[in-house]
Amino acid sequence: MAEIKRHENETTPSALRRFTKRVQQAGVLSRARKIQFKSRKLSDYKKRKNALRRIARRKEIEKLQKLGKINKER
């Protein structure tokens, strides 16, 4: 946790600037944003569904390549 002590005769905006700089250096905000926008893991069902979709797409591309309708790019 970032913490500062206000110096004698220091203005509030000056102390706030020092605090903000200390928070940025500590990386508090970046860690909080990473946690806030963290995405959940895919369920097994969705992983399986995506894998089957990829396999079907790959088979379709291979079929079209054999028929000469698309060029081999890879």
N, C-alpha and C positions, 0 to 999 in steps of 0.2 A: 504494500500500500504506500502510495506517495504521500509524504508528509513534509510540511515546512513550518518553520516558526518565524513569525513576523519580526523583522528587525526594528530597532528603535527608529523613530521618525520615518518609517517606510509607509508609503501610501498603500491603500487597499488595491488599486489597479496594479501596482508594481508587485505586490505579494501574489495577486492572482496570476500575473504573467509568469512568475517564478514557479508557482504551483502547476500551471498548465504545461510548462516546459518539463518539469519533473515527471508529470504523468505521461507525457509523450515519450520521454526517455525510458521510462519503466515498461512501456508497452502495454499498459493497462487497457486502453481503449481497443487496440488491435486484438487482444485476447478476447475481450468482451464481444466484439463483432464476430469473431470466428465462432464463438459459442452460440450467438444469437442466430446466425444464418446457417448453422450446421444442418446438413440434410440427413434424413434417416436412411438406413440401409434398405435395399430392395428386399421384398419378401421372396421366398423360394419360388412361389408361383410366377412372379413377374420375371425373375431371372430365367426360369425355364421358358417362359413365353418369348422373351427377347432372344434367347438362344435359338429357339425353333424358327423365329422370324429371320434371323441371320442366316441360318442353314438354308431355308427356303429361298431367300434372295440370292445366295451364292449359287444354288442349283439352277435357278432361272437364268442367271448371267452366263453360267457355263453352257446351258442349252442354247442361248442366243448366240454365243461365240461359235459353237459348233455349226449352227445354221448360217453363220456369216453375216448376221444382222448387226452385230456390233464388233468393233475391233478389240483385240487383246491389248490392254493398256499396261498390264503388268507382266 
